[in-house]
Amino acid sequence: MKRREAFRKKSVSKRSIAGYIREMKRHALIAAAFLAAFPHLSTAATDPGKSPHVLLIMTDDMGWMDLGCQGNAALNTPMIDRFASGAVRFTDAYAASPVCSPTRAALMTGLSPARLRITQHGPDGKRFWPDNRTIQPPPSDNTLPHERITVAERLKKVGYTTAFIGKWHLGKEGHYPDSQGFDVNIGGCDMGGPPTYFDPYGIPTLKDRKKGEYLTDRLADETIQWMERNREQPMFVCLWTYNPHFPFEAPEELTAKYKGKEGPGLINPIYGGQIEATDRGVGRVIEHLDKMGIAEDTLVIFTSDNGGWSGATDNRPLRNGKGHLHEGGVRVPLIIRWPGVSKANEVNNTPVVSMDLTATILDAAGVASSDREAFDGESLRAVLGGGSLERDALFWHYPHWSFHKENRPGSSIRMGDYKLIRSYDDGSLELYDVSNDIGETKNLATEKPALATRMNTRLQEWLAETKAGIPTERKPE
């Protein structure tokens, strides 16, 4: 009797296990069918417990037209182009500012330069003030205060190890990346550009290694070595290249390719070499993710801090360049690969801005902001999956003269297809249909006065809400 009872219990146990296995197979089939119907999703995207690695690459002064995948046939960027073929490339991506430090601060915090009161790429910009100016720019500092919480600090709280490699330009020693949430700082200091791109570099936070070595190659090596050492836990690494910022220096074997080929898309052969050197270094880092077997677990973002400087690169068909609120100064390359969320070889024309990248990174890592914190960007998860954003406008505030003194201090807003620029020296308005007039050749302010007024009012409300610093009338000295 006991033997029969034991056998019955064993048989029930076997039947239960078999039923459990059948049920699990049924759920697996349902999941497989779901993923087949929605290929932009994956277990990596839907598993809230899985934290992806994050590689945030930002070049310095790279123009919207400085890549082959952006349409420039004169420059050679095969590795970044290959990366773009497996990612989403945004056509209407914008830097938070037409100059570097404000964009860098915005990307670090998720807050607009106007809100941060970091609106210039130097401590005060006085050396850029024209003698005949009629207005006085507001005070500005490019130092990121410690009380501002950075994306690195937020990620460290949820278990990430963090590294900053490259150009910082957000304050002097004491405000370097290693005091702003980064475990490691390699090359980040207060310099806007390197004294030279060849070792010895003269960068206080980067030890010399091999005389004559090129800076972008060195930064790529440092990034790869750091990732190899830290791959066992979630990584957040910023590779913010100094290139292709001034000084114009490139390996001779690259520069030689472009000599005598000046024309549309190429102004300076050395700049061509710098772009290709950037492609070589950045591409090597991205491809190393595959070698480590973590490419499918890594969110990779590639962008620039502002538009290209017109004295170095050909920004056409965009108008003007770095330091200007026209498209050439703020529209930048943006390529995102988020396995399980983004699709391959996709082009997206949603207007997006630097602060969106901060929100996207935090979203990917599962970091939720508290109710007391408001960011000036939105996560791009929905957009990468074919959806849309909630906002209806983007804003810029650059109330300064840039280094070339050719711009006009102003603020700007884009709503839908239209972009409005307000200049502070005379209060004039420029209104462009940037979807159909990307070169901003026709000012529609007098042709569409109601729209210009509505956008100007909305811009003014935003400036008041962010407590932006506004130029004042210059008083006689």
C-alpha positions as CSV (number, residue, x, y, z in Angstrom):
1,M,0.0,0.0,0.0
2,K,2.8,2.4,0.9
3,R,4.6,1.4,-2.3
4,R,1.5,2.2,-4.4
5,E,1.1,5.6,-2.6
6,A,4.7,6.5,-3.2
7,F,4.4,5.5,-6.8
8,R,1.3,7.7,-7.2
9,K,3.0,10.7,-5.7
10,K,6.0,10.2,-8.0
11,S,3.7,9.9,-11.0
12,V,1.9,13.1,-10.0
13,S,5.2,14.9,-9.6
14,K,6.3,13.8,-13.1
15,R,3.0,14.9,-14.6
16,S,3.3,18.3,-12.8
17,I,6.8,18.8,-14.2
18,A,5.7,17.8,-17.7
19,G,2.8,20.2,-17.5
20,Y,5.1,23.0,-16.3
21,I,7.4,22.4,-19.2
22,R,4.6,22.4,-21.7
23,E,3.3,25.7,-20.2
24,M,6.8,27.2,-20.5
25,K,7.1,26.2,-24.1
26,R,3.7,27.7,-24.8
27,H,4.8,31.0,-23.3
28,A,8.0,30.9,-25.3
29,L,6.0,30.4,-28.5
30,I,3.8,33.4,-27.6
31,A,6.9,35.5,-26.9
32,A,8.5,34.5,-30.2
33,A,5.3,35.4,-32.1
34,F,5.2,38.8,-30.3
35,L,8.8,39.6,-31.1
36,A,8.2,38.6,-34.7
37,A,5.3,41.0,-34.9
38,F,7.3,43.8,-33.2
39,P,10.9,43.4,-34.3
40,H,12.0,46.6,-32.6
41,L,11.6,45.0,-29.2
42,S,13.7,42.3,-27.5
43,T,14.2,40.8,-24.1
44,A,17.0,43.3,-23.6
45,A,14.6,46.2,-24.1
46,T,11.8,44.7,-22.0
47,D,13.8,43.3,-19.1
48,P,13.8,46.1,-16.5
49,G,16.6,44.3,-14.5
50,K,19.1,44.4,-17.3
51,S,21.3,47.6,-17.4
52,P,23.0,48.2,-20.8
53,H,26.5,49.6,-21.1
54,V,26.4,53.1,-22.5
55,L,29.1,54.6,-24.8
56,L,28.5,58.3,-25.4
57,I,30.7,59.7,-28.2
58,M,30.8,63.4,-28.8
59,T,33.1,65.1,-31.4
60,D,34.1,68.7,-31.1
61,D,33.1,71.1,-33.9
62,M,32.1,68.3,-36.3
63,G,29.6,69.8,-38.8
64,W,26.3,68.3,-39.9
65,M,27.9,67.6,-43.3
66,D,31.2,66.1,-42.1
67,L,30.3,62.5,-42.7
68,G,29.9,60.3,-45.7
69,C,26.5,59.0,-44.4
70,Q,25.4,62.6,-44.2
71,G,26.0,63.1,-47.9
72,N,29.6,64.4,-48.0
73,A,31.4,62.5,-50.8
74,A,34.7,64.5,-50.3
75,L,35.4,63.1,-46.8
76,N,36.3,59.5,-46.0
77,T,34.4,58.2,-42.9
78,P,33.8,54.4,-43.6
79,M,33.7,53.2,-40.0
80,I,31.1,55.7,-38.8
81,D,29.1,55.2,-42.0
82,R,29.1,51.5,-41.3
83,F,28.0,52.1,-37.7
84,A,25.1,54.3,-39.1
85,S,24.0,51.5,-41.4
86,G,23.2,49.4,-38.3
87,A,21.6,52.3,-36.3
88,V,19.2,55.2,-36.5
89,R,20.5,58.4,-38.1
90,F,18.7,61.6,-37.2
91,T,18.5,64.3,-39.9
92,D,17.1,67.1,-37.6
93,A,19.3,66.7,-34.5
94,Y,20.5,69.8,-32.7
95,A,23.2,70.7,-30.2
96,A,21.9,72.6,-27.2
97,S,24.1,75.6,-28.2
98,P,26.2,76.8,-31.2
99,V,29.3,76.6,-29.0
100,C,30.9,73.8,-27.0
101,S,30.7,74.3,-23.2
102,P,27.0,75.0,-22.9
103,T,26.2,71.9,-24.9
104,R,28.6,69.8,-22.8
105,A,26.9,71.1,-19.6
106,A,23.5,70.4,-21.0
107,L,24.4,66.9,-21.9
108,M,25.9,66.3,-18.5
109,T,22.8,67.5,-16.6
110,G,19.9,67.2,-18.9
111,L,19.2,70.9,-18.4
112,S,19.3,73.7,-21.1
113,P,22.2,76.1,-21.1
114,A,19.7,79.0,-20.4
115,R,18.6,77.3,-17.2
116,L,22.2,76.5,-16.2
117,R,23.3,80.0,-16.9
118,I,26.2,78.4,-18.8
119,T,25.8,80.0,-22.2
120,Q,29.3,80.8,-23.3
121,H,32.4,78.7,-24.1
122,G,34.6,80.6,-21.7
123,P,34.5,82.3,-18.3
124,D,33.1,85.6,-19.6
125,G,33.7,86.0,-23.3
126,K,34.9,89.6,-22.9
127,R,37.6,89.1,-25.5
128,F,34.9,88.5,-28.1
129,W,33.0,91.8,-27.4
130,P,33.1,94.2,-30.4
131,D,34.1,97.7,-29.6
132,N,31.1,99.2,-31.3
133,R,28.5,97.0,-29.5
134,T,25.3,98.6,-28.4
135,I,24.3,95.8,-26.0
136,Q,26.0,94.2,-23.1
137,P,25.9,90.3,-22.9
138,P,24.8,88.9,-19.5
139,P,27.4,87.2,-17.2
140,S,28.2,83.6,-17.9
141,D,30.6,81.0,-16.7
142,N,31.5,77.7,-18.3
143,T,32.1,76.0,-14.9
144,L,29.7,73.2,-14.1
145,P,28.8,73.7,-10.4
146,H,29.0,70.7,-8.1
147,E,25.4,71.2,-7.0
148,R,24.3,70.2,-10.4
149,I,23.8,66.5,-10.5
150,T,25.4,64.9,-13.6
151,V,24.3,61.8,-15.5
152,A,27.4,60.1,-14.3
153,E,26.5,60.7,-10.7
154,R,23.0,59.3,-11.3
155,L,24.3,56.2,-13.0
156,K,26.8,55.5,-10.2
157,K,23.9,55.3,-7.8
158,V,22.5,52.4,-9.8
159,G,25.7,50.4,-10.0
160,Y,27.5,51.8,-13.1
161,T,31.3,52.3,-13.3
162,T,32.1,55.5,-15.1
163,A,34.9,56.9,-17.2
164,F,35.5,60.2,-19.0
165,I,38.0,60.3,-21.8
166,G,38.7,63.4,-23.9
167,K,37.7,67.0,-23.9
168,W,35.8,68.4,-20.8
169,H,35.9,72.2,-20.9
170,L,33.6,72.7,-18.0
171,G,35.8,74.3,-15.4
172,K,39.3,74.3,-13.9
173,E,40.9,71.7,-11.6
174,G,38.4,70.9,-8.8
175,H,35.6,70.8,-11.4
176,Y,37.2,68.1,-13.6
177,P,35.2,64.9,-14.4
178,D,36.5,63.0,-11.5
179,S,34.7,65.4,-9.2
180,Q,31.5,65.2,-11.2
181,G,30.7,61.5,-10.9
182,F,33.4,59.8,-13.0
183,D,35.6,57.2,-11.6
184,V,38.3,57.9,-14.1
185,N,39.3,61.1,-16.0
186,I,41.7,60.7,-18.9
187,G,42.3,64.0,-20.8
188,G,39.5,66.1,-19.3
189,C,40.5,69.6,-18.2
190,D,39.6,73.2,-18.8
191,M,41.2,73.4,-22.2
192,G,39.0,74.2,-25.2
193,G,41.4,72.5,-27.5
194,P,44.7,70.6,-27.2
195,P,48.0,72.5,-27.5
196,T,48.8,69.9,-30.1
197,Y,47.4,66.6,-31.4
198,F,50.8,65.0,-31.3
199,D,52.5,63.5,-28.2
200,P,53.7,65.3,-26.1
201,Y,50.2,66.8,-26.0
202,G,50.6,69.3,-23.1
203,I,47.3,68.1,-21.6
204,P,47.7,68.0,-17.7
205,T,45.4,65.0,-17.3
206,L,46.9,62.9,-20.0
207,K,50.4,61.4,-19.5
208,D,52.7,61.4,-22.5
209,R,53.2,57.9,-23.9
210,K,54.9,57.8,-27.3
211,K,56.4,60.8,-29.0
212,G,54.5,61.7,-32.2
213,E,51.5,59.5,-31.4
214,Y,48.2,61.1,-32.5
215,L,45.8,62.2,-29.8
216,T,42.6,60.6,-31.3
217,D,44.4,57.2,-31.6
218,R,45.6,57.5,-28.0
219,L,42.1,58.3,-26.7
220,A,40.7,55.3,-28.6
221,D,43.3,53.1,-27.0
222,E,42.5,54.4,-23.5
223,T,38.7,53.8,-24.1
224,I,39.3,50.3,-25.3
225,Q,41.6,49.4,-22.4
226,W,39.2,50.8,-19.8
227,M,36.2,48.9,-21.3
228,E,38.2,45.7,-21.2
229,R,39.0,46.2,-17.5
230,N,35.4,47.1,-16.5
231,R,33.2,45.0,-18.8
232,E,31.9,42.8,-15.9
233,Q,29.6,45.6,-14.6
234,P,27.5,48.2,-16.3
235,M,29.7,50.8,-17.9
236,F,29.1,54.4,-18.8
237,V,32.0,55.8,-20.8
238,C,32.2,59.2,-22.4
239,L,34.6,59.4,-25.4
240,W,34.5,63.2,-26.1
241,T,37.1,63.7,-28.8
242,Y,39.0,66.9,-29.1
243,N,38.9,66.5,-32.9
244,P,38.2,68.1,-35.3
245,H,38.6,71.3,-33.2
246,F,41.5,73.7,-33.7
247,P,44.6,73.4,-34.0
248,F,44.5,71.9,-37.5
249,E,46.8,68.9,-37.3
250,A,46.5,65.5,-38.7
251,P,48.7,62.5,-39.6
252,E,50.5,63.2,-42.8
253,E,49.4,60.0,-44.4
254,L,45.8,61.1,-44.0
255,T,46.2,64.7,-45.0
256,A,48.0,63.6,-48.2
257,K,44.8,62.0,-49.4
258,Y,43.0,65.3,-49.5
259,K,45.7,67.6,-51.0
260,G,44.6,69.0,-54.3
261,K,41.0,67.8,-53.8
262,E,39.7,71.0,-52.3
263,G,36.2,71.9,-53.5
264,P,32.6,71.2,-52.4
265,G,32.6,69.4,-49.0
266,L,36.4,70.0,-48.4
267,I,38.0,73.3,-47.6
268,N,41.1,72.3,-45.8
269,P,43.1,69.0,-46.5
270,I,44.3,68.9,-43.0
271,Y,40.7,69.1,-41.8
272,G,39.9,66.2,-44.1
273,G,42.7,64.3,-42.3
274,Q,41.3,65.2,-38.9
275,I,37.9,63.9,-39.8
276,E,39.3,60.6,-41.1
277,A,41.5,60.3,-38.0
278,T,38.3,60.8,-35.9
279,D,36.5,58.1,-37.9
280,R,39.5,55.7,-37.4
281,G,39.6,56.2,-33.7
282,V,35.9,56.3,-33.0
283,G,35.2,53.4,-35.4
284,R,37.8,51.2,-33.7
285,V,36.1,51.8,-30.3
286,I,32.7,50.9,-31.6
287,E,34.0,47.8,-33.4
288,H,35.7,46.6,-30.3
289,L,32.3,46.2,-28.6
290,D,31.8,43.3,-31.0
291,K,35.2,41.9,-30.2
292,M,34.3,41.9,-26.5
293,G,30.9,40.4,-27.3
294,I,28.9,43.2,-25.7
295,A,27.7,45.1,-28.7
296,E,24.2,43.8,-28.2
297,D,24.3,45.0,-24.6
298,T,25.5,48.5,-25.3
299,L,23.7,51.7,-26.1
300,V,25.9,53.7,-28.4
301,I,25.3,57.4,-29.1
302,F,27.4,59.5,-31.6
303,T,27.0,63.2,-31.9
304,S,28.8,66.6,-32.0
305,D,28.8,69.5,-29.5
306,N,27.9,72.2,-32.1
307,G,28.1,72.9,-35.8
308,G,31.2,73.0,-37.8
309,W,33.4,76.2,-37.9
310,S,32.9,77.8,-41.3
311,G,36.6,78.6,-41.5
312,A,37.5,74.9,-41.5
313,T,34.6,73.0,-43.1
314,D,31.9,73.3,-45.7
315,N,28.6,73.4,-43.9
316,R,26.5,73.8,-47.1
317,P,23.6,73.5,-47.6
318,L,23.3,74.9,-44.1
319,R,23.7,78.5,-43.4
320,N,26.7,79.8,-41.4
321,G,28.4,77.6,-38.7
322,K,29.7,77.5,-35.2
323,G,28.7,80.4,-33.1
324,H,25.6,81.2,-35.1
325,L,22.0,80.3,-34.3
326,H,21.4,79.5,-38.0
327,E,21.2,75.8,-38.8
328,G,25.0,75.5,-39.6
329,G,25.7,76.4,-36.0
330,V,23.4,74.1,-34.2
331,R,22.3,71.2,-36.5
332,V,24.7,68.3,-35.9
333,P,25.1,64.6,-36.7
334,L,23.4,62.1,-34.4
335,I,23.5,58.4,-34.7
336,I,22.0,56.0,-32.1
337,R,22.2,52.2,-31.8
338,W,20.2,50.8,-28.9
339,P,19.9,47.1,-29.4
340,G,16.4,45.8,-28.9
341,V,14.9,49.3,-29.3
342,S,16.4,51.0,-32.4
343,K,16.2,49.6,-35.9
344,A,19.1,49.2,-38.4
345,N,19.7,51.6,-41.3
346,E,16.9,53.9,-40.4
347,V,16.6,57.7,-41.0
348,N,14.5,59.8,-38.6
349,N,13.5,63.4,-39.1
350,T,12.2,64.1,-35.6
351,P,13.7,67.3,-34.2
352,V,15.8,66.3,-31.2
353,V,18.3,68.1,-29.0
354,S,21.3,67.3,-26.7
355,M,19.2,67.1,-23.5
356,D,17.2,64.3,-25.1
357,L,20.4,62.1,-25.0
358,T,20.7,62.6,-21.3
359,A,17.1,61.5,-20.8
360,T,17.6,58.5,-23.1
361,I,20.6,57.3,-21.2
362,L,18.8,57.5,-17.9
363,D,15.8,55.7,-19.3
364,A,18.0,52.9,-20.7
365,A,19.6,52.5,-17.3
366,G,16.3,52.5,-15.5
367,V,17.0,55.7,-13.6
368,A,13.8,57.6,-12.8
369,S,13.9,61.3,-11.9
370,S,12.1,62.4,-8.8
371,D,9.0,64.6,-9.0
372,R,11.1,67.6,-7.9
373,E,13.4,67.3,-10.9
374,A,12.5,68.6,-14.3
375,F,14.7,67.9,-17.3
376,D,14.7,69.8,-20.5
377,G,14.9,66.7,-22.7
378,E,12.8,63.6,-23.4
379,S,13.8,60.0,-23.8
380,L,14.1,59.0,-27.4
381,R,12.9,55.4,-26.7
382,A,9.5,56.1,-28.2
383,V,11.0,57.8,-31.3
384,L,13.5,55.0,-31.9
385,G,10.5,52.6,-31.8
386,G,8.6,54.6,-34.4
387,G,6.7,56.9,-32.0
388,S,6.8,60.6,-31.3
389,L,7.7,63.1,-28.6
390,E,5.3,65.0,-26.3
391,R,6.8,68.5,-26.8
392,D,6.1,70.8,-29.7
393,A,9.1,73.1,-29.5
394,L,12.9,73.3,-29.2
395,F,14.8,76.4,-27.8
396,W,18.2,77.9,-27.9
397,H,19.8,80.9,-26.1
398,Y,23.1,82.3,-27.1
399,P,23.2,86.0,-26.0
400,H,26.9,86.4,-26.8
401,W,29.3,87.0,-29.6
402,S,31.4,84.1,-30.5
403,F,35.1,84.0,-31.1
404,H,34.7,85.2,-34.7
405,K,32.4,88.1,-33.8
406,E,30.4,87.5,-37.0
407,N,27.2,86.3,-35.2
408,R,24.4,88.3,-33.5
409,P,23.5,87.6,-29.9
410,G,20.1,86.0,-29.8
411,S,17.6,83.3,-28.9
412,S,15.8,80.9,-31.1
413,I,12.8,78.5,-31.2
414,R,11.8,75.7,-33.6
415,M,8.1,74.7,-33.8
416,G,7.3,72.1,-36.4
417,D,8.7,73.1,-39.7
418,Y,9.4,76.7,-38.7
419,K,12.3,78.3,-36.8
420,L,12.4,81.8,-35.4
421,I,15.5,83.7,-34.4
422,R,15.4,86.9,-32.3
423,S,18.4,89.1,-32.3
424,Y,19.1,91.2,-29.3
425,D,21.0,94.1,-30.9
426,D,17.9,95.4,-32.7
427,G,15.1,93.1,-31.7
428,S,14.6,91.9,-35.3
429,L,13.0,88.6,-36.1
430,E,14.0,85.9,-38.7
431,L,11.4,83.2,-39.5
432,Y,12.3,80.2,-41.8
433,D,10.6,77.1,-43.0
434,V,13.6,74.9,-42.2
435,S,12.0,71.8,-43.6
436,N,11.7,73.3,-47.1
437,D,14.4,76.0,-46.8
438,I,17.2,74.3,-45.0
439,G,19.6,77.0,-46.0
440,E,17.4,79.7,-44.4
441,T,17.4,81.8,-47.5
442,K,14.0,83.4,-47.2
443,N,12.9,85.3,-44.1
444,L,9.2,84.8,-43.7
445,A,8.7,87.2,-40.7
446,T,6.8,89.8,-42.6
447,E,5.0,87.3,-44.8
448,K,3.7,85.3,-41.8
449,P,3.5,88.0,-39.0
450,A,0.9,86.0,-36.9
451,L,3.2,82.9,-36.8
452,A,6.2,85.1,-36.0
453,T,4.4,86.8,-33.2
454,R,3.1,83.5,-31.7
455,M,6.6,81.9,-31.8
456,N,8.2,85.0,-30.4
457,T,5.8,85.0,-27.5
458,R,6.4,81.4,-26.8
459,L,10.1,82.0,-26.9
460,Q,9.8,84.9,-24.4
461,E,7.7,82.6,-22.0
462,W,10.5,80.0,-22.1
463,L,13.2,82.6,-21.5
464,A,11.3,83.8,-18.4
465,E,10.6,80.3,-17.2
466,T,14.3,79.3,-17.4
467,K,15.4,82.7,-15.9
468,A,17.7,83.1,-18.8
469,G,20.3,85.9,-18.7
470,I,19.3,88.6,-21.2
471,P,21.6,91.3,-22.8
472,T,21.1,94.8,-21.6
473,E,21.7,98.2,-23.3
474,R,25.3,99.2,-23.2
475,K,25.8,102.3,-21.0
476,P,28.3,105.0,-22.1
477,E,31.7,104.4,-20.5
